[in-house]
Every structure is written in C-alpha cells, then in structure tokens.
Amino acid sequence: MKVQIRYFASVREALATSGETVDTGAGTLAALRDELIARGGAYAAALARGKAVRMALDQAMSDEAAALREGCEVAFFPPVTGG
C-alpha cells in the first residue's frame, strides 16, 4: 500500500527531506518505522529504537500499534518541536 510520510524538525534535518511517498507492506506504525530503520544510514540514526520519536497518523497523535491504511499520512517528529 502507498502511504505519505512527513518528517518534522530534527528528523527532517537528519533525513534532508520533508517527506516521501512509500510503497509499504507494513500494517502498523511500528512496522513502518522498522522498515525505515532497515534502510540504514540517516534513517537508522534518526528513527532508532530507544530514540524519542513521536508519530501521528492522519494528523492525530498515535501509538505504534495504530493500523495503516492505503493513502494515509504518517508523521515522524521529536517530542518537542518549535515554531
């Protein structure tokens, strides 16, 4: 399924992109995060397990168990972002 991913604040800076559309087999936010971490490099560093990263699904704060669906929007950002 295709999902739109948006990156904010320090995550955006680390990945040098504000977003992308990906074709994923992930069923949850946790599985999507793991897919991105598996890319290695900046993705592994910015989204690493144990690192404080918040997630939103369709502009609502969500936990990692939230189910993805075709065309949804996922956002990754640090716990505190500013202006």
Beta strands, then each sheet from edge to edge (+ up, - down):
strand 1: 2-7
strand 2: 19-23
strand 3: 54-57
strand 4: 60-61
strand 5: 73-77
sheet 1: 2+ 1- 5- 3+ 4-
end
